[in-house]
């Protein structure tokens, strides 16, 4: 298992800040996410778009629960670490 951490921008009360969210996934999924964000030649362009879209929606949902707004397209870092 691996932890995948997304770092991105958020808005709250008109101010922009940075936030992150971590999710635990199996090794195969972590490798796919890593390929989508760091080595897109390793997977199809369609898969890259799908994984990036899923990551955007995940970050957006997390910020909704936190009472903040996810800044669309702001994922700036994806880190993958062994659990």
PDB file of N, CA, C and O in Angstrom:
ATOM      1  N   UNK A   1       0.843  -1.179   0.000  1.00  0.00           N
ATOM      2  CA  UNK A   1       0.000   0.000   0.000  1.00  0.00           C
ATOM      3  C   UNK A   1       0.890   1.245   0.000  1.00  0.00           C
ATOM      4  O   UNK A   1       2.010   1.247   0.511  1.00  0.00           O
ATOM      5  N   UNK A   2       0.345   2.283  -0.588  1.00  0.00           N
ATOM      6  CA  UNK A   2       1.074   3.546  -0.677  1.00  0.00           C
ATOM      7  C   UNK A   2       0.145   4.703  -0.305  1.00  0.00           C
ATOM      8  O   UNK A   2      -1.064   4.639  -0.530  1.00  0.00           O
ATOM      9  N   UNK A   3       0.717   5.748   0.259  1.00  0.00           N
ATOM     10  CA  UNK A   3       0.006   7.007   0.483  1.00  0.00           C
ATOM     11  C   UNK A   3       0.300   7.937  -0.680  1.00  0.00           C
ATOM     12  O   UNK A   3       1.459   8.150  -1.035  1.00  0.00           O
ATOM     13  N   UNK A   4      -0.749   8.489  -1.271  1.00  0.00           N
ATOM     14  CA  UNK A   4      -0.605   9.475  -2.335  1.00  0.00           C
ATOM     15  C   UNK A   4      -1.072  10.816  -1.769  1.00  0.00           C
ATOM     16  O   UNK A   4      -2.211  10.941  -1.319  1.00  0.00           O
ATOM     17  N   UNK A   5      -0.203  11.802  -1.793  1.00  0.00           N
ATOM     18  CA  UNK A   5      -0.531  13.129  -1.268  1.00  0.00           C
ATOM     19  C   UNK A   5      -0.571  14.132  -2.419  1.00  0.00           C
ATOM     20  O   UNK A   5       0.390  14.281  -3.175  1.00  0.00           O
ATOM     21  N   UNK A   6      -1.706  14.811  -2.528  1.00  0.00           N
ATOM     22  CA  UNK A   6      -1.899  15.862  -3.531  1.00  0.00           C
ATOM     23  C   UNK A   6      -1.777  17.207  -2.829  1.00  0.00           C
ATOM     24  O   UNK A   6      -2.416  17.422  -1.799  1.00  0.00           O
ATOM     25  N   UNK A   7      -0.971  18.112  -3.365  1.00  0.00           N
ATOM     26  CA  UNK A   7      -0.844  19.474  -2.848  1.00  0.00           C
ATOM     27  C   UNK A   7      -1.422  20.414  -3.898  1.00  0.00           C
ATOM     28  O   UNK A   7      -1.124  20.294  -5.086  1.00  0.00           O
ATOM     29  N   UNK A   8      -2.257  21.356  -3.443  1.00  0.00           N
ATOM     30  CA  UNK A   8      -3.018  22.208  -4.372  1.00  0.00           C
ATOM     31  C   UNK A   8      -3.418  23.499  -3.663  1.00  0.00           C
ATOM     32  O   UNK A   8      -3.165  23.663  -2.469  1.00  0.00           O
ATOM     33  N   UNK A   9      -4.040  24.412  -4.401  1.00  0.00           N
ATOM     34  CA  UNK A   9      -4.499  25.688  -3.842  1.00  0.00           C
ATOM     35  C   UNK A   9      -5.983  25.636  -3.492  1.00  0.00           C
ATOM     36  O   UNK A   9      -6.768  24.920  -4.113  1.00  0.00           O
ATOM     37  N   UNK A  10      -6.335  26.415  -2.479  1.00  0.00           N
ATOM     38  CA  UNK A  10      -7.728  26.550  -2.058  1.00  0.00           C
ATOM     39  C   UNK A  10      -8.064  28.024  -1.859  1.00  0.00           C
ATOM     40  O   UNK A  10      -7.179  28.876  -1.780  1.00  0.00           O
ATOM     41  N   UNK A  11      -9.349  28.300  -1.781  1.00  0.00           N
ATOM     42  CA  UNK A  11      -9.827  29.651  -1.463  1.00  0.00           C
ATOM     43  C   UNK A  11     -10.777  29.571  -0.278  1.00  0.00           C
ATOM     44  O   UNK A  11     -11.604  28.663  -0.180  1.00  0.00           O
ATOM     45  N   UNK A  12     -10.641  30.531   0.608  1.00  0.00           N
ATOM     46  CA  UNK A  12     -11.574  30.666   1.726  1.00  0.00           C
ATOM     47  C   UNK A  12     -11.656  32.149   2.071  1.00  0.00           C
ATOM     48  O   UNK A  12     -10.640  32.803   2.306  1.00  0.00           O
ATOM     49  N   UNK A  13     -12.858  32.658   2.096  1.00  0.00           N
ATOM     50  CA  UNK A  13     -13.089  34.071   2.400  1.00  0.00           C
ATOM     51  C   UNK A  13     -12.249  34.992   1.506  1.00  0.00           C
ATOM     52  O   UNK A  13     -11.734  36.014   1.961  1.00  0.00           O
ATOM     53  N   UNK A  14     -12.118  34.613   0.222  1.00  0.00           N
ATOM     54  CA  UNK A  14     -11.393  35.438  -0.735  1.00  0.00           C
ATOM     55  C   UNK A  14      -9.883  35.298  -0.700  1.00  0.00           C
ATOM     56  O   UNK A  14      -9.190  35.879  -1.536  1.00  0.00           O
ATOM     57  N   UNK A  15      -9.364  34.538   0.249  1.00  0.00           N
ATOM     58  CA  UNK A  15      -7.921  34.354   0.347  1.00  0.00           C
ATOM     59  C   UNK A  15      -7.520  33.005  -0.221  1.00  0.00           C
ATOM     60  O   UNK A  15      -8.185  31.995   0.013  1.00  0.00           O
ATOM     61  N   UNK A  16      -6.424  32.998  -0.971  1.00  0.00           N
ATOM     62  CA  UNK A  16      -5.909  31.763  -1.547  1.00  0.00           C
ATOM     63  C   UNK A  16      -4.829  31.204  -0.628  1.00  0.00           C
ATOM     64  O   UNK A  16      -3.972  31.938  -0.135  1.00  0.00           O
ATOM     65  N   UNK A  17      -4.884  29.904  -0.407  1.00  0.00           N
ATOM     66  CA  UNK A  17      -3.888  29.226   0.414  1.00  0.00           C
ATOM     67  C   UNK A  17      -3.569  27.870  -0.174  1.00  0.00           C
ATOM     68  O   UNK A  17      -4.148  27.466  -1.183  1.00  0.00           O
ATOM     69  N   UNK A  18      -2.657  27.180   0.453  1.00  0.00           N
ATOM     70  CA  UNK A  18      -2.253  25.861  -0.019  1.00  0.00           C
ATOM     71  C   UNK A  18      -2.782  24.801   0.926  1.00  0.00           C
ATOM     72  O   UNK A  18      -2.840  25.007   2.138  1.00  0.00           O
ATOM     73  N   UNK A  19      -3.168  23.664   0.362  1.00  0.00           N
ATOM     74  CA  UNK A  19      -3.672  22.560   1.167  1.00  0.00           C
ATOM     75  C   UNK A  19      -3.172  21.256   0.563  1.00  0.00           C
ATOM     76  O   UNK A  19      -2.647  21.229  -0.550  1.00  0.00           O
ATOM     77  N   UNK A  20      -3.344  20.183   1.317  1.00  0.00           N
ATOM     78  CA  UNK A  20      -3.009  18.874   0.769  1.00  0.00           C
ATOM     79  C   UNK A  20      -4.000  17.842   1.291  1.00  0.00           C
ATOM     80  O   UNK A  20      -4.675  18.049   2.299  1.00  0.00           O
ATOM     81  N   UNK A  21      -4.065  16.731   0.576  1.00  0.00           N
ATOM     82  CA  UNK A  21      -4.932  15.632   0.952  1.00  0.00           C
ATOM     83  C   UNK A  21      -4.210  14.336   0.628  1.00  0.00           C
ATOM     84  O   UNK A  21      -3.590  14.209  -0.428  1.00  0.00           O
ATOM     85  N   UNK A  22      -4.292  13.386   1.527  1.00  0.00           N
ATOM     86  CA  UNK A  22      -3.615  12.099   1.356  1.00  0.00           C
ATOM     87  C   UNK A  22      -4.642  10.980   1.304  1.00  0.00           C
ATOM     88  O   UNK A  22      -5.613  10.974   2.061  1.00  0.00           O
ATOM     89  N   UNK A  23      -4.414  10.034   0.402  1.00  0.00           N
ATOM     90  CA  UNK A  23      -5.264   8.865   0.280  1.00  0.00           C
ATOM     91  C   UNK A  23      -4.374   7.629   0.160  1.00  0.00           C
ATOM     92  O   UNK A  23      -3.339   7.665  -0.505  1.00  0.00           O
ATOM     93  N   UNK A  24      -4.783   6.536   0.808  1.00  0.00           N
ATOM     94  CA  UNK A  24      -4.050   5.293   0.723  1.00  0.00           C
ATOM     95  C   UNK A  24      -4.628   4.457  -0.424  1.00  0.00           C
ATOM     96  O   UNK A  24      -5.839   4.256  -0.508  1.00  0.00           O
ATOM     97  N   UNK A  25      -3.748   3.974  -1.301  1.00  0.00           N
ATOM     98  CA  UNK A  25      -4.162   3.158  -2.440  1.00  0.00           C
ATOM     99  C   UNK A  25      -3.212   1.962  -2.568  1.00  0.00           C
ATOM    100  O   UNK A  25      -2.131   1.940  -1.979  1.00  0.00           O
ATOM    101  N   UNK A  26      -3.647   0.966  -3.354  1.00  0.00           N
ATOM    102  CA  UNK A  26      -2.759  -0.180  -3.567  1.00  0.00           C
ATOM    103  C   UNK A  26      -1.604   0.218  -4.478  1.00  0.00           C
ATOM    104  O   UNK A  26      -1.636   1.275  -5.108  1.00  0.00           O
ATOM    105  N   UNK A  27      -0.587  -0.635  -4.542  1.00  0.00           N
ATOM    106  CA  UNK A  27       0.630  -0.314  -5.289  1.00  0.00           C
ATOM    107  C   UNK A  27       0.366  -0.083  -6.777  1.00  0.00           C
ATOM    108  O   UNK A  27       0.954   0.814  -7.382  1.00  0.00           O
ATOM    109  N   UNK A  28      -0.512  -0.889  -7.364  1.00  0.00           N
ATOM    110  CA  UNK A  28      -0.810  -0.747  -8.792  1.00  0.00           C
ATOM    111  C   UNK A  28      -1.453   0.604  -9.090  1.00  0.00           C
ATOM    112  O   UNK A  28      -1.080   1.274 -10.053  1.00  0.00           O
ATOM    113  N   UNK A  29      -2.421   1.005  -8.261  1.00  0.00           N
ATOM    114  CA  UNK A  29      -3.083   2.299  -8.473  1.00  0.00           C
ATOM    115  C   UNK A  29      -2.096   3.440  -8.251  1.00  0.00           C
ATOM    116  O   UNK A  29      -2.120   4.430  -8.982  1.00  0.00           O
ATOM    117  N   UNK A  30      -1.231   3.308  -7.250  1.00  0.00           N
ATOM    118  CA  UNK A  30      -0.222   4.347  -6.990  1.00  0.00           C
ATOM    119  C   UNK A  30       0.705   4.502  -8.199  1.00  0.00           C
ATOM    120  O   UNK A  30       1.071   5.622  -8.559  1.00  0.00           O
ATOM    121  N   UNK A  31       1.081   3.399  -8.819  1.00  0.00           N
ATOM    122  CA  UNK A  31       1.945   3.453  -9.995  1.00  0.00           C
ATOM    123  C   UNK A  31       1.233   4.151 -11.157  1.00  0.00           C
ATOM    124  O   UNK A  31       1.859   4.899 -11.908  1.00  0.00           O
ATOM    125  N   UNK A  32      -0.062   3.910 -11.305  1.00  0.00           N
ATOM    126  CA  UNK A  32      -0.829   4.564 -12.364  1.00  0.00           C
ATOM    127  C   UNK A  32      -0.935   6.067 -12.120  1.00  0.00           C
ATOM    128  O   UNK A  32      -0.784   6.864 -13.046  1.00  0.00           O
ATOM    129  N   UNK A  33      -1.193   6.447 -10.880  1.00  0.00           N
ATOM    130  CA  UNK A  33      -1.273   7.870 -10.529  1.00  0.00           C
ATOM    131  C   UNK A  33       0.079   8.538 -10.746  1.00  0.00           C
ATOM    132  O   UNK A  33       0.156   9.640 -11.288  1.00  0.00           O
ATOM    133  N   UNK A  34       1.138   7.867 -10.322  1.00  0.00           N
ATOM    134  CA  UNK A  34       2.486   8.396 -10.511  1.00  0.00           C
ATOM    135  C   UNK A  34       2.770   8.608 -11.996  1.00  0.00           C
ATOM    136  O   UNK A  34       3.318   9.638 -12.387  1.00  0.00           O
ATOM    137  N   UNK A  35       2.400   7.641 -12.811  1.00  0.00           N
ATOM    138  CA  UNK A  35       2.616   7.764 -14.257  1.00  0.00           C
ATOM    139  C   UNK A  35       1.825   8.934 -14.834  1.00  0.00           C
ATOM    140  O   UNK A  35       2.326   9.662 -15.691  1.00  0.00           O
ATOM    141  N   UNK A  36       0.609   9.114 -14.375  1.00  0.00           N
ATOM    142  CA  UNK A  36      -0.232  10.205 -14.899  1.00  0.00           C
ATOM    143  C   UNK A  36       0.360  11.576 -14.605  1.00  0.00           C
ATOM    144  O   UNK A  36       0.244  12.488 -15.423  1.00  0.00           O
ATOM    145  N   UNK A  37       0.988  11.731 -13.452  1.00  0.00           N
ATOM    146  CA  UNK A  37       1.491  13.046 -13.055  1.00  0.00           C
ATOM    147  C   UNK A  37       2.986  13.250 -13.313  1.00  0.00           C
ATOM    148  O   UNK A  37       3.445  14.389 -13.396  1.00  0.00           O
ATOM    149  N   UNK A  38       3.748  12.165 -13.439  1.00  0.00           N
ATOM    150  CA  UNK A  38       5.204  12.314 -13.552  1.00  0.00           C
ATOM    151  C   UNK A  38       5.815  11.679 -14.798  1.00  0.00           C
ATOM    152  O   UNK A  38       6.903  12.075 -15.214  1.00  0.00           O
ATOM    153  N   UNK A  39       5.150  10.720 -15.391  1.00  0.00           N
ATOM    154  CA  UNK A  39       5.734  10.004 -16.527  1.00  0.00           C
ATOM    155  C   UNK A  39       4.621   9.584 -17.466  1.00  0.00           C
ATOM    156  O   UNK A  39       4.382   8.394 -17.672  1.00  0.00           O
ATOM    157  N   UNK A  40       3.949  10.563 -18.030  1.00  0.00           N
ATOM    158  CA  UNK A  40       2.740  10.284 -18.795  1.00  0.00           C
ATOM    159  C   UNK A  40       2.985   9.407 -20.020  1.00  0.00           C
ATOM    160  O   UNK A  40       2.030   8.866 -20.577  1.00  0.00           O
ATOM    161  N   UNK A  41       4.231   9.250 -20.454  1.00  0.00           N
ATOM    162  CA  UNK A  41       4.516   8.376 -21.591  1.00  0.00           C
ATOM    163  C   UNK A  41       4.309   6.904 -21.231  1.00  0.00           C
ATOM    164  O   UNK A  41       4.193   6.060 -22.119  1.00  0.00           O
ATOM    165  N   UNK A  42       4.261   6.593 -19.936  1.00  0.00           N
ATOM    166  CA  UNK A  42       4.118   5.208 -19.489  1.00  0.00           C
ATOM    167  C   UNK A  42       2.684   4.687 -19.610  1.00  0.00           C
ATOM    168  O   UNK A  42       2.468   3.476 -19.588  1.00  0.00           O
ATOM    169  N   UNK A  43       1.699   5.588 -19.739  1.00  0.00           N
ATOM    170  CA  UNK A  43       0.308   5.169 -19.887  1.00  0.00           C
ATOM    171  C   UNK A  43      -0.348   5.983 -21.003  1.00  0.00           C
ATOM    172  O   UNK A  43       0.198   6.994 -21.445  1.00  0.00           O
ATOM    173  N   UNK A  44      -1.507   5.542 -21.448  1.00  0.00           N
ATOM    174  CA  UNK A  44      -2.178   6.224 -22.561  1.00  0.00           C
ATOM    175  C   UNK A  44      -2.607   7.635 -22.163  1.00  0.00           C
ATOM    176  O   UNK A  44      -2.812   7.928 -20.985  1.00  0.00           O
ATOM    177  N   UNK A  45      -2.737   8.491 -23.153  1.00  0.00           N
ATOM    178  CA  UNK A  45      -3.175   9.864 -22.899  1.00  0.00           C
ATOM    179  C   UNK A  45      -4.557   9.894 -22.281  1.00  0.00           C
ATOM    180  O   UNK A  45      -4.856  10.750 -21.448  1.00  0.00           O
ATOM    181  N   UNK A  46      -5.403   8.954 -22.691  1.00  0.00           N
ATOM    182  CA  UNK A  46      -6.748   8.876 -22.118  1.00  0.00           C
ATOM    183  C   UNK A  46      -6.675   8.585 -20.627  1.00  0.00           C
ATOM    184  O   UNK A  46      -7.379   9.212 -19.835  1.00  0.00           O
ATOM    185  N   UNK A  47      -5.819   7.630 -20.238  1.00  0.00           N
ATOM    186  CA  UNK A  47      -5.661   7.300 -18.812  1.00  0.00           C
ATOM    187  C   UNK A  47      -5.108   8.493 -18.034  1.00  0.00           C
ATOM    188  O   UNK A  47      -5.524   8.743 -16.903  1.00  0.00           O
ATOM    189  N   UNK A  48      -4.180   9.223 -18.632  1.00  0.00           N
ATOM    190  CA  UNK A  48      -3.620  10.420 -17.978  1.00  0.00           C
ATOM    191  C   UNK A  48      -4.750  11.403 -17.678  1.00  0.00           C
ATOM    192  O   UNK A  48      -4.860  11.904 -16.559  1.00  0.00           O
ATOM    193  N   UNK A  49      -5.582  11.674 -18.673  1.00  0.00           N
ATOM    194  CA  UNK A  49      -6.692  12.617 -18.489  1.00  0.00           C
ATOM    195  C   UNK A  49      -7.672  12.121 -17.441  1.00  0.00           C
ATOM    196  O   UNK A  49      -8.160  12.905 -16.627  1.00  0.00           O
ATOM    197  N   UNK A  50      -7.965  10.828 -17.451  1.00  0.00           N
ATOM    198  CA  UNK A  50      -8.906  10.261 -16.480  1.00  0.00           C
ATOM    199  C   UNK A  50      -8.360  10.391 -15.066  1.00  0.00           C
ATOM    200  O   UNK A  50      -9.073  10.838 -14.168  1.00  0.00           O
ATOM    201  N   UNK A  51      -7.105  10.006 -14.856  1.00  0.00           N
ATOM    202  CA  UNK A  51      -6.532  10.077 -13.508  1.00  0.00           C
ATOM    203  C   UNK A  51      -6.423  11.517 -13.016  1.00  0.00           C
ATOM    204  O   UNK A  51      -6.677  11.793 -11.844  1.00  0.00           O
ATOM    205  N   UNK A  52      -6.047  12.435 -13.907  1.00  0.00           N
ATOM    206  CA  UNK A  52      -5.960  13.841 -13.493  1.00  0.00           C
ATOM    207  C   UNK A  52      -7.336  14.394 -13.158  1.00  0.00           C
ATOM    208  O   UNK A  52      -7.478  15.160 -12.205  1.00  0.00           O
ATOM    209  N   UNK A  53      -8.347  14.019 -13.924  1.00  0.00           N
ATOM    210  CA  UNK A  53      -9.713  14.457 -13.632  1.00  0.00           C
ATOM    211  C   UNK A  53     -10.197  13.884 -12.306  1.00  0.00           C
ATOM    212  O   UNK A  53     -10.818  14.593 -11.515  1.00  0.00           O
ATOM    213  N   UNK A  54      -9.920  12.614 -12.058  1.00  0.00           N
ATOM    214  CA  UNK A  54     -10.321  11.998 -10.794  1.00  0.00           C
ATOM    215  C   UNK A  54      -9.622  12.675  -9.613  1.00  0.00           C
ATOM    216  O   UNK A  54     -10.235  12.881  -8.565  1.00  0.00           O
ATOM    217  N   UNK A  55      -8.360  13.018  -9.777  1.00  0.00           N
ATOM    218  CA  UNK A  55      -7.624  13.702  -8.709  1.00  0.00           C
ATOM    219  C   UNK A  55      -8.230  15.077  -8.439  1.00  0.00           C
ATOM    220  O   UNK A  55      -8.382  15.478  -7.285  1.00  0.00           O
ATOM    221  N   UNK A  56      -8.575  15.796  -9.505  1.00  0.00           N
ATOM    222  CA  UNK A  56      -9.212  17.115  -9.347  1.00  0.00           C
ATOM    223  C   UNK A  56     -10.523  16.986  -8.577  1.00  0.00           C
ATOM    224  O   UNK A  56     -10.785  17.761  -7.657  1.00  0.00           O
ATOM    225  N   UNK A  57     -11.342  16.014  -8.952  1.00  0.00           N
ATOM    226  CA  UNK A  57     -12.641  15.834  -8.282  1.00  0.00           C
ATOM    227  C   UNK A  57     -12.464  15.405  -6.832  1.00  0.00           C
ATOM    228  O   UNK A  57     -13.241  15.809  -5.967  1.00  0.00           O
ATOM    229  N   UNK A  58     -11.442  14.585  -6.558  1.00  0.00           N
ATOM    230  CA  UNK A  58     -11.133  14.166  -5.192  1.00  0.00           C
ATOM    231  C   UNK A  58     -10.753  15.377  -4.330  1.00  0.00           C
ATOM    232  O   UNK A  58     -11.265  15.544  -3.223  1.00  0.00           O
ATOM    233  N   UNK A  59      -9.860  16.209  -4.842  1.00  0.00           N
ATOM    234  CA  UNK A  59      -9.437  17.402  -4.107  1.00  0.00           C
ATOM    235  C   UNK A  59     -10.605  18.360  -3.898  1.00  0.00           C
ATOM    236  O   UNK A  59     -10.751  18.943  -2.823  1.00  0.00           O
ATOM    237  N   UNK A  60     -11.434  18.522  -4.928  1.00  0.00           N
ATOM    238  CA  UNK A  60     -12.608  19.390  -4.823  1.00  0.00           C
ATOM    239  C   UNK A  60     -13.560  18.889  -3.739  1.00  0.00           C
ATOM    240  O   UNK A  60     -14.052  19.678  -2.931  1.00  0.00           O
ATOM    241  N   UNK A  61     -13.819  17.586  -3.717  1.00  0.00           N
ATOM    242  CA  UNK A  61     -14.719  17.015  -2.705  1.00  0.00           C
ATOM    243  C   UNK A  61     -14.151  17.201  -1.300  1.00  0.00           C
ATOM    244  O   UNK A  61     -14.889  17.531  -0.372  1.00  0.00           O
ATOM    245  N   UNK A  62     -12.862  16.994  -1.141  1.00  0.00           N
ATOM    246  CA  UNK A  62     -12.233  17.161   0.179  1.00  0.00           C
ATOM    247  C   UNK A  62     -12.372  18.595   0.668  1.00  0.00           C
ATOM    248  O   UNK A  62     -12.656  18.833   1.842  1.00  0.00           O
ATOM    249  N   UNK A  63     -12.171  19.547  -0.234  1.00  0.00           N
ATOM    250  CA  UNK A  63     -12.277  20.950   0.170  1.00  0.00           C
ATOM    251  C   UNK A  63     -13.726  21.342   0.465  1.00  0.00           C
ATOM    252  O   UNK A  63     -13.966  22.199   1.315  1.00  0.00           O
ATOM    253  N   UNK A  64     -14.673  20.745  -0.206  1.00  0.00           N
ATOM    254  CA  UNK A  64     -16.090  20.988   0.124  1.00  0.00           C
ATOM    255  C   UNK A  64     -16.367  20.591   1.566  1.00  0.00           C
ATOM    256  O   UNK A  64     -17.034  21.319   2.301  1.00  0.00           O
ATOM    257  N   UNK A  65     -15.848  19.424   1.971  1.00  0.00           N
ATOM    258  CA  UNK A  65     -16.033  18.984   3.358  1.00  0.00           C
ATOM    259  C   UNK A  65     -15.339  19.917   4.344  1.00  0.00           C
ATOM    260  O   UNK A  65     -15.800  20.071   5.475  1.00  0.00           O
ATOM    261  N   UNK A  66     -14.251  20.533   3.935  1.00  0.00           N
ATOM    262  CA  UNK A  66     -13.508  21.452   4.798  1.00  0.00           C
ATOM    263  C   UNK A  66     -14.109  22.858   4.802  1.00  0.00           C
ATOM    264  O   UNK A  66     -13.686  23.715   5.577  1.00  0.00           O
ATOM    265  N   UNK A  67     -15.093  23.090   3.938  1.00  0.00           N
ATOM    266  CA  UNK A  67     -15.718  24.407   3.877  1.00  0.00           C
ATOM    267  C   UNK A  67     -14.922  25.420   3.078  1.00  0.00           C
ATOM    268  O   UNK A  67     -15.060  26.629   3.265  1.00  0.00           O
ATOM    269  N   UNK A  68     -14.074  24.903   2.171  1.00  0.00           N
ATOM    270  CA  UNK A  68     -13.263  25.776   1.339  1.00  0.00           C
ATOM    271  C   UNK A  68     -13.520  25.438  -0.124  1.00  0.00           C
ATOM    272  O   UNK A  68     -14.226  24.479  -0.439  1.00  0.00           O
ATOM    273  N   UNK A  69     -12.941  26.234  -1.008  1.00  0.00           N
ATOM    274  CA  UNK A  69     -13.106  26.021  -2.442  1.00  0.00           C
ATOM    275  C   UNK A  69     -11.785  25.560  -3.046  1.00  0.00           C
ATOM    276  O   UNK A  69     -10.750  26.196  -2.844  1.00  0.00           O
ATOM    277  N   UNK A  70     -11.818  24.473  -3.773  1.00  0.00           N
ATOM    278  CA  UNK A  70     -10.644  23.991  -4.501  1.00  0.00           C
ATOM    279  C   UNK A  70     -10.424  24.889  -5.715  1.00  0.00           C
ATOM    280  O   UNK A  70     -11.372  25.183  -6.443  1.00  0.00           O
ATOM    281  N   UNK A  71      -9.194  25.324  -5.942  1.00  0.00           N
ATOM    282  CA  UNK A  71      -8.863  26.131  -7.109  1.00  0.00           C
ATOM    283  C   UNK A  71      -8.599  25.174  -8.269  1.00  0.00           C
ATOM    284  O   UNK A  71      -7.608  24.444  -8.274  1.00  0.00           O
ATOM    285  N   UNK A  72      -9.489  25.189  -9.239  1.00  0.00           N
ATOM    286  CA  UNK A  72      -9.420  24.261 -10.362  1.00  0.00           C
ATOM    287  C   UNK A  72      -8.068  24.323 -11.072  1.00  0.00           C
ATOM    288  O   UNK A  72      -7.547  25.402 -11.354  1.00  0.00           O
ATOM    289  N   UNK A  73      -7.515  23.145 -11.353  1.00  0.00           N
ATOM    290  CA  UNK A  73      -6.251  23.064 -12.082  1.00  0.00           C
ATOM    291  C   UNK A  73      -5.021  23.393 -11.266  1.00  0.00           C
ATOM    292  O   UNK A  73      -3.954  23.640 -11.829  1.00  0.00           O
ATOM    293  N   UNK A  74      -5.151  23.403  -9.937  1.00  0.00           N
ATOM    294  CA  UNK A  74      -4.038  23.884  -9.108  1.00  0.00           C
ATOM    295  C   UNK A  74      -3.185  22.786  -8.473  1.00  0.00           C
ATOM    296  O   UNK A  74      -2.330  23.089  -7.641  1.00  0.00           O
ATOM    297  N   UNK A  75      -3.392  21.527  -8.840  1.00  0.00           N
ATOM    298  CA  UNK A  75      -2.544  20.474  -8.263  1.00  0.00           C
ATOM    299  C   UNK A  75      -1.109  20.756  -8.690  1.00  0.00           C
ATOM    300  O   UNK A  75      -0.792  20.775  -9.879  1.00  0.00           O
ATOM    301  N   UNK A  76      -0.249  20.975  -7.699  1.00  0.00           N
ATOM    302  CA  UNK A  76       1.135  21.343  -7.997  1.00  0.00           C
ATOM    303  C   UNK A  76       2.146  20.287  -7.604  1.00  0.00           C
ATOM    304  O   UNK A  76       3.303  20.336  -8.021  1.00  0.00           O
ATOM    305  N   UNK A  77       1.707  19.335  -6.804  1.00  0.00           N
ATOM    306  CA  UNK A  77       2.644  18.300  -6.357  1.00  0.00           C
ATOM    307  C   UNK A  77       1.867  17.028  -6.038  1.00  0.00           C
ATOM    308  O   UNK A  77       0.806  17.070  -5.415  1.00  0.00           O
ATOM    309  N   UNK A  78       2.413  15.897  -6.475  1.00  0.00           N
ATOM    310  CA  UNK A  78       1.850  14.586  -6.142  1.00  0.00           C
ATOM    311  C   UNK A  78       3.009  13.747  -5.606  1.00  0.00           C
ATOM    312  O   UNK A  78       3.961  13.452  -6.328  1.00  0.00           O
ATOM    313  N   UNK A  79       2.916  13.367  -4.334  1.00  0.00           N
ATOM    314  CA  UNK A  79       3.966  12.580  -3.700  1.00  0.00           C
ATOM    315  C   UNK A  79       3.430  11.198  -3.359  1.00  0.00           C
ATOM    316  O   UNK A  79       2.287  11.055  -2.925  1.00  0.00           O
ATOM    317  N   UNK A  80       4.251  10.198  -3.555  1.00  0.00           N
ATOM    318  CA  UNK A  80       3.844   8.834  -3.277  1.00  0.00           C
ATOM    319  C   UNK A  80       4.861   8.231  -2.319  1.00  0.00           C
ATOM    320  O   UNK A  80       6.066   8.256  -2.571  1.00  0.00           O
ATOM    321  N   UNK A  81       4.346   7.679  -1.196  1.00  0.00           N
ATOM    322  CA  UNK A  81       5.213   7.117  -0.171  1.00  0.00           C
ATOM    323  C   UNK A  81       4.682   5.758   0.267  1.00  0.00           C
ATOM    324  O   UNK A  81       3.473   5.532   0.287  1.00  0.00           O
ATOM    325  N   UNK A  82       5.578   4.875   0.610  1.00  0.00           N
ATOM    326  CA  UNK A  82       5.212   3.554   1.147  1.00  0.00           C
ATOM    327  C   UNK A  82       4.512   3.737   2.492  1.00  0.00           C
ATOM    328  O   UNK A  82       4.904   4.588   3.290  1.00  0.00           O
ATOM    329  N   UNK A  83       3.480   2.942   2.736  1.00  0.00           N
ATOM    330  CA  UNK A  83       2.765   3.020   4.010  1.00  0.00           C
ATOM    331  C   UNK A  83       3.540   2.236   5.047  1.00  0.00           C
ATOM    332  O   UNK A  83       3.123   2.162   6.203  1.00  0.00           O
TER     333      UNK A  83
END
